[in-house]
Amino acid sequence: MDTRGILDDIRIVEVADGIAAPVATTLLAAAGADVVKVEPPSGVATRGTPGFATWNRTKRSVVLDLDTDAGRGRLDELLAGADVLVHDLTPSRAMALRLDDASLGSRHPALVVCGVTGYPIGHPDEELLASDTLVLARSGLMDEQVAMRRDGPTFLRMPLGSWGAAYLAAIGSVARLLARLDTGVGGPAHTSLLQGALVPMTMHWARATTPTPGFAVGMPKDWRVWPPAKPTLFECADGVWVHLMSNPDVSPLMQQALAEMGDKAIALANARDGIGNPNFPNLGANRDAFLQYDSARWVEDLWASDVAAQPAVPLGGFFDDEQCNVNGYVVDVDDPDFGPVRQAGIPFTTSPPSSHIRPAPRLGAHTEHVLGQRRDPPAMRSSVAQRQHPLEGLKVLDFGMYLAGPIAPMLLGDLGADVIKVEPPTGDVMRFVERVFAGCQRNKRDIALDMKDLASRPVLEALVASADVVHHNLRMPAARKLGLDYESLRAINPRLVYCHVSSYGPIGPRADWPGFDQMFQAASGWEYEGAGTDNPPMWHRFGMMDHQGGMASLLATLLGLYWRERTGEGQFVSASLLGASALTTSETMKLPDGSLADYPRLDSEQLGVSPGRRIIEVADGWIAIDTDDALAPDAAGLAGRSAADLLGELTARGVAATRVGLDQMEAFFDDPATWSSGLAARYPHPQWGDVEQIGSMWNFGDLLTRFERPSPLIGQHTVEILAELGFDAEAIDSLLASGAAVTSDMGDLR
């Protein structure tokens, strides 16, 4: 049996706690990297928690006291033989330990360094505590979700910043390793919780000088402004809610229920429901119908009718899910502290498999062994190439639609890849939500092809022959009909890294089922947990499962590219919304007795999970705190206090606190710090004028992320791309005349 791993030539040293950095290195450890976790003598703060047991699997633990000369010296010896350092130190702490970029670059020029801070290095808030509670509050994201029972911001139960930053850290590290193969040197690949939280905000935060009405409205916080965003959650007879993303009227059970209601009752129910949803013509009547039967009966009938549906259940439902088990999205681990448990697994597939999994280590279990070894510095090429961007020279074909497919190619474009969006003449179905569409399409050129027309096949084959990566989220039966399956494309280009993003994973009984972000918010438990106790489930408008699945696919793609550089072999890699959403539930696990490990629960008012982690209304707004419960102020007595006075008092007492930002989109783009730290980008668009969007998710130091193109029009670059592929003017005219290819006639507008 081949036990190699894609990254089995890589050693990573980790100096970090929490979720983001440890999850990043655990994902890389599953791909074969040797991860050495450096801990203080007392261990990191999360040690002993259920989350630690998952977030630190497959690592070796070394104890070093970095406040001593001896400890810092031993760490430097480790770094001399390492390929990557991942840490969560503030810039000042990193400087004090001589782990800043300049110091490391002079001592260990081949070392890749990924710092995961609360705010980007160089931002005015770079020294602030890396806390999801504080970052999500201060940035304004807690005000982007309407509360269930009251006005004001919502405490976001899912740590959006950490889960975004976890993937950004892993992606940035592998992108730097790929660049190192050509440049011969390492360097920074930093990110932050703020950038992780901004990934899902690419669909919401943007502005333009001449926006169309659709771009201007975006997807508002209040769905009454834009009815298609009205959550389609339905309560069943057993009290369980089911989230649907397609019209249930096609199901036999719904047809039966509507027939029993009769036309008059249907009309009355639809009228009573008020603002409807254009995709659900009988929304009110559907609500009445769902109350007639238990959720199990509804789900069985809806799934049999190919209706995208999923029950909204508490956290932990995935641990017994058949599809999760067959795809490795949950795994059985004999943990040294908790015993035989079931934990969230790895959200993607690669070849060799990213399935190297060992229990999280005991504190200092490997200190003597690791420090007793000497690992030679990485062997680097003697010739040094120059590049501007981490993935410069990479060619990517994006056949994806909606969001989970296109987001990864967009980020590849940000990293310097040449990305071509291959779109049908009718356009990506997400184009009708213009701001959301623009949030996952920049840095791409667009060619419009009717792939059902055989005349377009030579174009497709020429595109594939010249590409390094093909990426899409089409359902595989549809991809096969179009000749876009891996076997067909591998025959054209054996070195191709082919990535598929599915809803439920590449194998198993639900492999080809439809799925959307909302369904996996429901199935993962976040709709239930994010709503707070005693409330119906709540859909989060951040689309976080689409983004999590997309970023998991990007990491899988980069791992496939790294293996190709080692072996010359292309491969099929995959990720799914199911796998990515399962990993976000890893703050708990299934214990030996079948119960779930304890995890914090949000209160019914959606104010917080404990006295020390919450948001508090004051006289002139809201504040957020993240502290020990013993230090928490009595929220009941603070309503008359001003935020400024209260924050000053709390800071003096050692309580980490911040003001909750309200309505922050305009403030974000108007803030000079946003631009100086690369968090925003601006470029002209042929319809919307100058467009401003969220910018870089990384800081690579000497290498740049790229922001050159806005989201393209349909077929905007068709002629340009056909000419690059070698088609002459006569052939291009023939393709356009037949409709096999389509152009917007807008030319190469940048």
RAQUICOR-V313311 format. One record per backbone hydrogen bond with DSSP energy under -1.0 kcal/mol. NH is the residue of the N-H (numbers start at 1). CO is the residue of the C=O. E is the energy in kcal/mol with one decimal. If there is no record, write none. Layout:
[[NH/CO/E] [NH/CO/E]]
This chain:
[[7/31/-3.0] [8/5/-1.7] [10/7/-2.1] [12/34/-3.0] [13/84/-2.8] [14/36/-3.0] [15/86/-2.6] [23/19/-2.8] [24/20/-2.2] [25/21/-2.1] [26/22/-2.0] [27/23/-2.4] [28/24/-1.5] [29/25/-2.3] [30/26/-2.2] [32/29/-2.2] [33/28/-2.0] [34/10/-2.6] [36/12/-3.2] [37/60/-3.5] [38/14/-3.2] [39/62/-2.9] [43/40/-2.3] [47/44/-1.3] [49/46/-2.3] [53/49/-1.4] [55/51/-3.1] [56/52/-1.4] [57/54/-1.3] [58/358/-1.9] [60/35/-2.6] [62/37/-2.9] [64/39/-2.4] [66/64/-1.0] [68/65/-1.7] [72/68/-2.2] [73/69/-2.3] [74/70/-2.3] [75/71/-2.0] [76/72/-2.1] [77/73/-1.7] [78/74/-2.0] [79/75/-2.5] [80/76/-1.5] [81/78/-1.1] [82/79/-1.2] [83/11/-2.6] [84/11/-1.8] [85/112/-2.9] [86/13/-2.7] [87/114/-2.4] [88/15/-1.5] [94/90/-2.9] [95/91/-2.2] [96/92/-2.2] [97/93/-1.6] [98/95/-1.4] [99/94/-3.6] [104/100/-2.6] [105/101/-2.8] [106/102/-1.6] [107/103/-1.8] [108/104/-3.6] [111/108/-2.0] [112/83/-2.8] [113/187/-2.3] [114/85/-3.3] [116/87/-3.0] [117/191/-1.7] [123/120/-2.3] [126/123/-2.1] [128/125/-2.0] [131/129/-1.9] [135/131/-3.0] [136/132/-2.7] [137/133/-1.5] [138/134/-3.0] [139/135/-2.2] [140/137/-1.0] [142/136/-1.7] [144/141/-1.5] [154/142/-3.2] [155/606/-2.3] [160/158/-2.2] [163/159/-2.2] [164/160/-2.0] [165/161/-2.7] [166/162/-2.2] [168/164/-2.2] [169/165/-2.8] [170/166/-1.8] [171/167/-3.3] [172/168/-2.9] [173/169/-2.0] [174/170/-2.2] [175/171/-2.7] [176/172/-2.1] [177/173/-2.0] [178/174/-2.5] [179/175/-2.2] [180/176/-2.4] [181/177/-1.1] [182/179/-1.3] [183/179/-2.8] [184/180/-2.1] [186/109/-3.1] [187/111/-1.8] [189/113/-2.5] [190/699/-2.3] [191/115/-2.3] [193/117/-2.4] [194/118/-1.8] [196/192/-2.3] [197/193/-2.5] [198/194/-1.8] [202/199/-1.4] [203/200/-1.1] [204/201/-1.5] [205/201/-3.1] [207/692/-2.0] [209/690/-1.3] [210/688/-2.3] [216/212/-2.6] [217/213/-2.1] [218/214/-1.6] [225/222/-2.1] [229/226/-2.5] [230/227/-2.5] [234/242/-2.7] [236/240/-2.5] [237/293/-2.6] [239/236/-2.0] [242/234/-2.8] [243/310/-3.0] [244/232/-2.5] [245/308/-2.6] [251/248/-2.0] [255/251/-2.5] [256/252/-2.4] [257/253/-2.4] [258/254/-2.9] [259/255/-2.2] [260/256/-2.1] [261/257/-1.5] [262/258/-2.1] [266/262/-2.2] [267/263/-2.5] [268/264/-2.3] [269/265/-2.5] [270/266/-2.6] [271/267/-2.1] [272/268/-2.3] [273/269/-1.4] [274/271/-1.2] [280/277/-2.6] [283/280/-1.4] [286/282/-3.1] [287/283/-2.0] [288/284/-1.6] [289/285/-2.4] [290/286/-2.6] [292/289/-2.1] [293/290/-1.0] [298/294/-1.9] [299/295/-3.1] [300/296/-2.2] [301/297/-2.0] [302/298/-3.0] [303/299/-2.8] [304/300/-1.8] [306/303/-1.6] [307/302/-2.5] [310/243/-1.7] [312/241/-3.2] [313/522/-1.7] [317/314/-1.2] [319/316/-1.3] [321/318/-1.7] [325/321/-2.3] [326/322/-2.4] [327/323/-1.3] [328/325/-1.1] [329/324/-2.4] [331/343/-2.7] [333/341/-2.8] [335/333/-1.2] [335/339/-2.4] [339/335/-2.1] [341/333/-3.2] [342/590/-2.2] [343/331/-2.9] [345/329/-3.4] [346/328/-1.4] [349/574/-2.5] [355/353/-1.5] [356/30/-2.0] [365/362/-2.0] [366/61/-2.3] [367/364/-1.4] [370/366/-2.9] [371/367/-2.5] [372/368/-1.3] [373/370/-1.1] [385/182/-1.9] [391/415/-3.2] [392/389/-1.4] [394/391/-1.9] [396/418/-2.7] [397/469/-2.6] [398/420/-2.9] [399/471/-2.6] [407/403/-2.1] [410/406/-2.0] [411/407/-2.1] [412/408/-2.3] [413/409/-2.2] [414/410/-2.3] [415/411/-1.6] [416/413/-1.6] [417/412/-2.5] [418/394/-3.2] [420/396/-2.8] [421/445/-4.0] [422/398/-2.6] [423/447/-2.5] [427/424/-2.0] [431/428/-2.0] [433/430/-1.9] [437/433/-2.9] [438/434/-2.7] [439/435/-1.3] [440/437/-1.7] [441/438/-1.2] [443/709/-2.1] [445/419/-2.6] [447/421/-2.7] [449/423/-2.1] [450/740/-2.5] [451/449/-1.2] [453/450/-1.9] [456/453/-2.2] [457/454/-1.5] [460/456/-2.2] [461/457/-2.8] [462/458/-2.0] [463/459/-2.5] [464/460/-2.6] [465/461/-2.4] [466/462/-1.2] [467/464/-1.2] [468/395/-2.6] [469/395/-1.9] [470/497/-2.0] [471/397/-2.5] [472/499/-1.9] [479/475/-2.0] [480/476/-2.7] [481/477/-1.8] [482/478/-1.5] [483/480/-1.4] [484/479/-3.4] [489/485/-2.0] [490/486/-3.1] [491/487/-1.4] [493/489/-2.3] [496/493/-1.8] [497/468/-2.5] [498/571/-2.6] [499/470/-3.2] [500/573/-1.9] [501/472/-2.5] [502/575/-2.3] [511/508/-1.8] [513/510/-1.7] [520/516/-1.1] [521/517/-1.9] [522/518/-1.8] [523/519/-2.6] [524/520/-1.7] [527/521/-2.1] [529/525/-3.1] [530/526/-2.5] [533/602/-1.9] [535/532/-1.4] [538/527/-2.4] [543/540/-1.0] [547/543/-1.8] [548/544/-2.7] [549/545/-2.6] [550/546/-2.4] [551/547/-2.6] [552/548/-2.3] [553/549/-1.9] [554/550/-1.7] [555/551/-2.2] [556/552/-2.2] [557/553/-2.3] [558/554/-2.3] [559/555/-2.3] [560/556/-2.3] [561/557/-2.2] [562/558/-2.4] [563/559/-2.3] [564/560/-2.0] [565/561/-2.0] [566/562/-1.4] [567/563/-2.5] [568/564/-2.9] [571/496/-1.2] [573/498/-3.0] [574/349/-1.8] [575/500/-1.9] [577/502/-1.7] [578/503/-2.0] [580/576/-2.2] [581/577/-2.4] [582/578/-2.1] [583/579/-1.7] [584/580/-1.2] [585/582/-1.5] [586/583/-1.7] [588/585/-1.6] [590/342/-2.5] [591/595/-3.3] [594/591/-2.5] [597/589/-2.4] [603/608/-2.0] [606/603/-1.6] [609/613/-1.9] [610/613/-1.3] [614/625/-1.4] [615/607/-2.9] [616/623/-3.0] [618/621/-3.0] [619/641/-2.8] [621/618/-1.3] [623/616/-2.4] [624/658/-2.9] [625/614/-2.4] [626/656/-2.3] [627/612/-2.2] [631/628/-1.5] [632/629/-1.0] [637/634/-1.5] [638/635/-1.6] [641/638/-1.7] [646/642/-2.3] [647/643/-2.9] [648/644/-2.0] [649/645/-2.0] [650/646/-2.8] [651/647/-2.6] [652/648/-1.8] [653/649/-1.3] [654/651/-1.5] [655/650/-2.8] [658/624/-2.1] [660/622/-2.5] [661/137/-2.5] [668/664/-2.9] [669/665/-1.9] [670/666/-1.8] [674/671/-1.2] [675/671/-1.0] [676/672/-2.6] [677/673/-1.7] [678/675/-1.4] [679/674/-2.3] [681/693/-2.6] [683/691/-1.9] [685/689/-2.0] [689/685/-1.4] [691/683/-3.1] [692/207/-3.2] [693/681/-2.4] [695/679/-2.9] [696/678/-2.6] [699/190/-1.9] [703/700/-1.5] [704/388/-3.3] [706/414/-3.1] [716/713/-1.9] [717/446/-2.3] [718/715/-1.4] [721/717/-2.7] [722/718/-2.6] [723/719/-2.3] [724/720/-1.9] [725/721/-1.9] [726/723/-1.4] [727/722/-2.2] [732/728/-2.5] [733/729/-2.6] [734/730/-2.0] [735/731/-2.2] [736/732/-2.4] [737/733/-2.5] [738/734/-2.0] [740/735/-1.0] [741/735/-1.7] [742/448/-2.2] [744/715/-1.2] [749/747/-1.7]]
